[in-house]
Amino acid sequence: MKSAFGTAAIAALALCACSPAKEPAAAPPTPAEAPPPAQVTQPGISWGTASNGEGIALLLSDAAGAPILRLGCIRNPAVMTLAIEGFTPIGSEERLTVGLDDTLFVFVADPTASGPGVQAEADISTDFLDRLEDAKAIRAVYGNQELGPHMPPPAGIAAGFAAECRRAVSVS
C-alpha cells in the first residue's frame, strides 16, 4: 500500500511540475495609472453671446475672435440652431451630434444650407439646457469630423442662454 501511495504521490508531483505556471493576476491600476481625463480647457478660446429680436446665440470663438461654434435659440417657431464653422457639409449626412459630457443630443444638419460650415437644427430641449449649465465638456461629431472637447460656457453665460431658450419656448 505504501508503494502505491508513494507512486501516486510521485506521479502527482511530476504532473504538477509539468503544468504551466499560472501567471499572477495583474494588480488593478492605481489612480496614478488611470488614463488622464480629456483636455477641455484650451488657451485662446472664449464664449460669448449675441442676441437680436429673433433670439440668442452662444458663440465659441478662437483667439482671433473667429467663430468656431454658434448655438442659438430662435423664436417663432422655437428651435435650437447650431453652426460649426470648421465642418464641411456631407451630402449624405444629416446627423450632427453634440455631446455634453457623456450625454448625446442629435441635431439635423442641412448639407445644402448656405454659409460657412455645417448648420443644423433641433427642438429646444430642456434636458440639453439643464446639462449645458452643468457640463464639464462640450464636443460635436458630424460624419468623421470632430470638434472638441472644449470647455463649456461659463455658468453665468450658460444660465442666461438657457433662460432665453426657455422663454423662446414659452412665447412660441
N, C-alpha and C positions, 0 to 999 in steps of 0.2 A: 504494500500500500504506500510505504514511504517512497519507493522508487516511482510509482505512478504520479504521486503528488509532486515529487521533485521534477519529473519530466514535464508535467503540465506547467509548473512554475517557470521552468527554463524556457519553454515554448512561448509562454505569455510574455516574458521579458524580451525574447527575441522579436516577437511581433511588435511590441511597443517601440523597440529600438529602430525598427524599420519604418514605422509610421512617420509621415512628415510631421515636423513640429508645428504646432499651431502658433501663428503669429499673435503677439499680444494685441488686444484691441487698441485702436488709436484713441488717444486721450481727446476729450471734447475740446474744441477750440476755446481758448481763454478770450476775454474781451479784447485783449491787445491783438489777437489774431483774426478777429472778425473783420470782414471787408468794411472799408470806410463808407459812410453814407454818401449819396450822390451830392456833388457840389452844386449848391443852389444860390450861392452869392457870387456875383461876378462883377468885378470893378467896371465902372463906366456905364452901367445900365441904370435906368431910373424909371419910375412910374409917375404918371400924372393923369389928369382928367381934362376933358374938354366937353362942353355942353352947348346946346343950341335949343331952339324951340321944339325940335323933334325928339331929343333925348340926351343921353350922356354916354361918354366913352371913356374907358380906361386905356391909357397909352403906355406901352413899354417901349422905351427909346434907348438907342445906343449912346455912346459918349458924345457923338457929334450931333445928337438930337434927332437922328433919323428914326422913324418908327420901325419897330420890329413886329409888334403885335398891337392890334386895336380890337378891344372887346367893347361892344356897345349895347345899349338898351334903347330901343326906339318905341314911340307910342303910335297908336292908331294905324295898323294893329300892333299890339305889344309883341315884340320879338327881340331876341338877342342876336347880335351880329358879331362876326369875327372876321378879321382880315390879318393875314400873316404875309408880310412883305417878301420874305425870303423864299417862300414856297413857289414852285412852278405848277400851274394848273395841269392836271392829267385828265384827258377827255373821258376816260372810263372810271374815274374815281370820284365818288360823291361823298365819301365819309371822311370827315376831319374830326379827329378825336382829341379832346382836351383832358388832360389828367390833372386833378387837384390832389396831390399826394397820391394815394393808391386808388382813388375813385375816378372812373372814366365817364365823360359826357360826350355824346355824339352830336356834331353839327353837320348839316347837309351843305356840302360845297357846291358852288356853281362854277364849273370849269369854263363856262363861256362868259362869265362876268368881266366887264372891262375894269381896268385899273391894275395897279401893280399887285403881284402876289396872288394868293388864293383867298376868296371871300366865301363865307358860309353863314348859315342861319340856324337857329334852334328856338324852340319855345323857351320863354323865360322860366327857368326852373328855380324854385325856392331852395331846393337841395343844393344846387350849384352855388347860389348866392350865400347860403349858410356856410358851405365848405370853403368858399373863396375867402371869407372873413377869417377863417382859422387855418388855412393851408400853410404848409411849410415849403411847398414847391409847386410850380406850375410847368406843364410841358404840353406839347402838341405833336401829333403824328398825322401825316397825310401821305398815303402810299408808303414809299420808302424814305420820305423826308421827315426829319425830326427837328423840333425846336425845344431847347431846354435840356435839363431842368433849369428854371430860373427862379429867383426869389419871387414870391407873390407880392402883390401890392401891400404897402404898409397898412396896418389895421385901420387907421382913420380914413384913408383913401378907399379901402375896400368897403368899409361900412357905409360911407357916403354913396358910393356907386350902388351898393346893394339896396339902400333905401330908395334911391331914384328908380331903380329897376322895379322894385315892389310898387312904387307909385304908378309907373307906366302900366302895370297890370291892372291896377285898381281903376284907372281912368279909361281904359280901353273898352 
